[in-house]
Amino acid sequence: MCNTSGGQGHAHGTLSQAEKALADLRNDLTEVLKMINQYEYQKAIMSGVDFPAAGEVVHVLGHLLESQKEHAAILIELINKIDVTQRKMFEGNGEEHEEVHEHGHEHAGHKH
């Protein structure tokens, strides 16, 4: 919820600098994840074809795929540094927990 008093918060309808950074990082992550899917699909297709450079193409796609996965991990780390709530989701270590949201309903037994 926005805090509009005392100059500490921001006006309704505007994003803080951190929220803008998070939005940009999440958009970047979305694009990187799309590239991961694309490279995995292309690699699978190319693995089943036979032409002179097919092996090299599969090899290069593997490197590109690995690079994109590294980029995704870096972006997730950056997002977690800014978004405390998101970071806590990674710190759950697979434990079950119960949450009560501000609307009063519970979400029991989620695994993370």
C-alpha positions as a LaTeX table, in Angstrom:
\begin{tabular}{lrrr}
\hline
Residue & $x$ (\AA) & $y$ (\AA) & $z$ (\AA) \\
\hline
Met1 & 0.00 & 0.00 & 0.00 \\
Cys2 & 1.30 & 3.45 & $-0.85$ \\
Asn3 & 2.41 & 5.79 & 1.86 \\
Thr4 & 1.72 & 9.33 & 0.69 \\
Ser5 & 2.53 & 11.12 & 3.93 \\
Gly6 & 5.74 & 12.72 & 5.08 \\
Gly7 & 7.62 & 12.66 & 1.79 \\
Gln8 & 8.82 & 9.10 & 2.41 \\
Gly9 & 6.34 & 7.44 & 0.07 \\
His10 & 5.24 & 8.12 & $-3.46$ \\
Ala11 & 2.04 & 9.33 & $-5.03$ \\
His12 & $-0.63$ & 6.86 & $-6.06$ \\
Gly13 & $-0.21$ & 5.78 & $-9.65$ \\
Thr14 & 3.53 & 6.37 & $-9.75$ \\
Leu15 & 6.31 & 3.87 & $-9.24$ \\
Ser16 & 9.29 & 4.33 & $-6.96$ \\
Gln17 & 12.78 & 4.04 & $-8.42$ \\
Ala18 & 13.06 & 0.52 & $-6.95$ \\
Glu19 & 9.71 & $-0.50$ & $-8.46$ \\
Lys20 & 10.80 & 0.82 & $-11.85$ \\
Ala21 & 14.08 & $-1.09$ & $-11.59$ \\
Leu22 & 12.21 & $-4.27$ & $-10.62$ \\
Ala23 & 9.82 & $-3.90$ & $-13.54$ \\
Asp24 & 12.74 & $-3.50$ & $-15.95$ \\
Leu25 & 14.62 & $-6.46$ & $-14.46$ \\
Arg26 & 11.51 & $-8.66$ & $-14.60$ \\
Asn27 & 10.96 & $-7.68$ & $-18.24$ \\
Asp28 & 14.60 & $-8.55$ & $-18.94$ \\
Leu29 & 14.13 & $-11.90$ & $-17.18$ \\
Thr30 & 11.04 & $-12.60$ & $-19.27$ \\
Glu31 & 13.02 & $-12.04$ & $-22.46$ \\
Val32 & 15.91 & $-14.20$ & $-21.26$ \\
Leu33 & 13.53 & $-17.03$ & $-20.35$ \\
Lys34 & 11.99 & $-16.81$ & $-23.82$ \\
Met35 & 15.46 & $-17.15$ & $-25.33$ \\
Ile36 & 16.16 & $-20.17$ & $-23.13$ \\
Asn37 & 13.01 & $-21.84$ & $-24.42$ \\
Gln38 & 13.88 & $-20.93$ & $-28.00$ \\
Tyr39 & 17.44 & $-22.27$ & $-27.77$ \\
Glu40 & 16.29 & $-25.49$ & $-26.10$ \\
Tyr41 & 13.69 & $-26.02$ & $-28.82$ \\
Gln42 & 16.18 & $-25.26$ & $-31.60$ \\
Lys43 & 18.82 & $-27.49$ & $-30.06$ \\
Ala44 & 16.36 & $-30.39$ & $-29.82$ \\
Ile45 & 15.31 & $-29.93$ & $-33.45$ \\
Met46 & 18.87 & $-29.56$ & $-34.71$ \\
Ser47 & 19.98 & $-32.65$ & $-32.79$ \\
Gly48 & 17.71 & $-34.71$ & $-35.00$ \\
Val49 & 18.81 & $-33.36$ & $-38.38$ \\
Asp50 & 21.70 & $-34.40$ & $-40.59$ \\
Phe51 & 23.65 & $-31.84$ & $-42.57$ \\
Pro52 & 27.35 & $-30.93$ & $-42.53$ \\
Ala53 & 27.22 & $-28.15$ & $-39.90$ \\
Ala54 & 24.47 & $-29.63$ & $-37.71$ \\
Gly55 & 26.87 & $-30.74$ & $-34.98$ \\
Glu56 & 28.46 & $-27.31$ & $-34.80$ \\
Val57 & 25.06 & $-25.62$ & $-34.65$ \\
Val58 & 23.98 & $-27.88$ & $-31.77$ \\
His59 & 27.27 & $-27.17$ & $-29.98$ \\
Val60 & 26.90 & $-23.38$ & $-30.35$ \\
Leu61 & 23.25 & $-23.50$ & $-29.30$ \\
Gly62 & 24.36 & $-25.35$ & $-26.16$ \\
His63 & 26.77 & $-22.53$ & $-25.32$ \\
Leu64 & 24.12 & $-19.88$ & $-26.00$ \\
Leu65 & 21.66 & $-21.80$ & $-23.83$ \\
Glu66 & 24.14 & $-22.00$ & $-20.96$ \\
Ser67 & 24.87 & $-18.28$ & $-21.27$ \\
Gln68 & 21.17 & $-17.38$ & $-21.17$ \\
Lys69 & 20.65 & $-19.55$ & $-18.09$ \\
Glu70 & 23.51 & $-17.71$ & $-16.41$ \\
His71 & 21.89 & $-14.39$ & $-17.34$ \\
Ala72 & 18.60 & $-15.58$ & $-15.86$ \\
Ala73 & 20.32 & $-16.51$ & $-12.60$ \\
Ile74 & 22.02 & $-13.11$ & $-12.41$ \\
Leu75 & 18.73 & $-11.28$ & $-13.03$ \\
Ile76 & 16.98 & $-13.35$ & $-10.35$ \\
Glu77 & 19.76 & $-12.46$ & $-7.89$ \\
Leu78 & 19.35 & $-8.76$ & $-8.70$ \\
Ile79 & 15.57 & $-8.97$ & $-8.32$ \\
Asn80 & 16.00 & $-10.69$ & $-4.96$ \\
Lys81 & 18.34 & $-7.93$ & $-3.75$ \\
Ile82 & 15.66 & $-5.31$ & $-4.38$ \\
Asp83 & 12.42 & $-7.21$ & $-3.66$ \\
Val84 & 12.43 & $-8.43$ & $-0.05$ \\
Thr85 & 9.20 & $-10.40$ & $-0.48$ \\
Gln86 & 10.58 & $-12.22$ & $-3.52$ \\
Arg87 & 13.83 & $-12.95$ & $-1.70$ \\
Lys88 & 11.89 & $-14.51$ & 1.18 \\
Met89 & 10.25 & $-16.90$ & $-1.29$ \\
Phe90 & 13.70 & $-18.26$ & $-2.18$ \\
Glu91 & 14.68 & $-18.52$ & 1.47 \\
Gly92 & 11.76 & $-20.84$ & 2.29 \\
Asn93 & 13.95 & $-23.88$ & 1.54 \\
Gly94 & 10.98 & $-25.97$ & 0.46 \\
Glu95 & 9.23 & $-25.75$ & 3.82 \\
Glu96 & 5.47 & $-25.63$ & 3.98 \\
His97 & 3.88 & $-22.57$ & 5.49 \\
Glu98 & 0.54 & $-20.95$ & 6.00 \\
Glu99 & $-0.15$ & $-17.41$ & 4.97 \\
Val100 & $-2.94$ & $-15.07$ & 5.83 \\
His101 & $-3.22$ & $-12.32$ & 3.26 \\
Glu102 & $-4.57$ & $-8.87$ & 4.01 \\
His103 & $-7.95$ & $-9.94$ & 2.60 \\
Gly104 & $-8.23$ & $-12.51$ & 5.37 \\
His105 & $-8.08$ & $-15.73$ & 3.37 \\
Glu106 & $-5.47$ & $-18.38$ & 4.02 \\
His107 & $-3.21$ & $-20.27$ & 1.70 \\
Ala108 & $-2.21$ & $-23.41$ & 3.54 \\
Gly109 & 0.35 & $-26.00$ & 2.64 \\
His110 & 2.18 & $-24.27$ & $-0.18$ \\
Lys111 & 5.49 & $-25.86$ & $-1.00$ \\
His112 & 8.39 & $-23.70$ & $-2.07$ \\
\hline
\end{tabular}
